[in-house]
Amino acid sequence: REELMSTGIGFNVAVPHVRLDSVKNLVMAVGISKEPLSDYASLDEQPVRIVCMVAARSDQHAQYLRTLALVSSVLKDLDVRQALQNAGDEKSAYLILTQ
């Protein structure tokens, strides 16, 4: 996916995404790293530390696009990104993202 275009959207965030027939329902996984990840050539050339991977079924186009837009919008907020970086555990990170 990264060879087509970087999913590093800037602000230390990457949002790799895919639509596949084998996916039963839209899912997202979040990874937060204290160290910069070197796998991304982010659009703003800043290191990636937060990764939100989104996978949806091929026919979930509208929901897929809404999810990508929401994730991008939420993670543009510096306070949210800093809170995620400082989250002590998965539950804390989940609460930050779902409030």
N, C-alpha and C positions, 0 to 999 in steps of 0.2 A: 504494500500500500504506500509506503513512504517513497518508493521509486517514482510513483505517478505524481505525487505532490505531498509535501510535508503536511502532517496532521498537527504539527506544532503550531498552534494558533497565536502564540505570543503570550505574554504575561506569565511565563514559566509553565504553561499549560499545553498539553497535547490531547487531542480527541480523535484517536483512531476509530474508524467506524466502517461497518460493512452491512450489506443486506444479502441474506442467503436463504434459499428455500429450506435448508435444514434447521433453521432457527424456529422454534415453536412460538415464541413471543419475545417482544423487545426486552433486552437485558442490558444492564450496564455494570461494569466493574470499575472500581476506582483504586488507583495506586498513588501513594504519596511517598516521595523519597527525600531524605535529608541531603543526599548527594545528587548533583546534576546528572541527568541521563544523557548519554552521548548518542543514542540512536535517532535523535530527532534534529533536523536542520530547521529550527523554528523560524517562522516568518520574521520575527523581530531579532533574530540571531541571539536570543537569550537562552540560557539552559532551561530544559524542561525538568520540573520537579513533581508536577501533578499530572497524572494520566487518567482520563475517563474514557474507557473503551465501551463503545455502543455497538450492539448487534441486533438486527431486526430481520424479520421475515421479508422476503422480497415484495410481498403485497402490502406491507405496512408503511408505505412511502410517507404519507402525511404525518403519522405518529413519529416516524423516524426523523423527519425534518424538524418537527416541533421539539423533539427531545434534544437534537443537536443545537438548535437555537437557544433553548432554555439553559443547557449546560454552558454554552459559550457566554451567555448573558450573565449567569450567576458567577462564573469564574473570572469575569472581568473585574469584579469587585475586589479590591485589594484587601479589605477586611476579611472577606470570606477566604481568600487564598492564605492569608496569614493565620487565620484560625485553623484551617486544615493542616498547615505546616506544623502548628503547635498542638494539634489534637493528640491526646495521649494514647488513644486506642480506636478500634474500628467503630465502636458505638458512638464515641464523641464525633468522629468524622461523619458518620451517617446523620447524626442530629444536625450538624452544621449544614449539610447539603439538603436536608429536607425541611428546614424551617422557613 
